[in-house]
Amino acid sequence: ELATELSLYRDISVTVIAKDLTQASAPQEIYDELKARNIVVDVLVNDAGIGQRGIFHETDLQKSIGIIRLNVEALTSLTGLFLKDMIARNSGKILNVGSAAGFEPGPLAAVYHASKAYVISFSEALAQEVKDTNVQITVVCPGPTDTDFFRKAGMTDLNALKKNEVMEPQDVANIGY
């Protein structure tokens, strides 16, 4: 559905590759499939992310590990795979979606906050590493955004959501871009 919408909106070709990014092999599979189709990625947006609310020792440990696999491992793998090609052609952009949550510890969302702290630190370090190239690494750190994230993470009762301090996803995308 989104592919069709994007194709009509921007008159572009959209390729859908459905993968579960909590699986360690998924980033390599995506990279290999794009290579096989001779698709060059000029802009990589690492925007997948999940969280969960609760006292760490009382929450589902496997879900916490899944958060790390998606928010940290998949982002790192995708960045590593595509960054090499961008450096080789001296062109490209990577936008990593962090979070305002990455700037402070997050009781009741400890793993999520820690994973977003990683995204911020990793992105800022890479930006310095590539500063003498034509490759850009950017991290955007929005506050609450109007997506399904809060419902899925069990966080719909946050004060920030009640105060209407929620950004539209399109606004976050425009700011990041």
Secondary structure, 3 states (H helix, E strand, C coil): CHHHHHHHHHCCCCCCCCCCCCCCCHHHHHHHHHHHCCCCCCEEEECCCCCCCCCHHHCCHHHHHHHHHHHHHHHHHHHHHHHHHHHHHCCEEEEEECCHHHHCCCCCCHHHHHHHHHHHHHHHHHHHHCCCCCEEEEEECCCCECCCHHHHCCCCCCHHHHCCCCECHHHHHHHHC
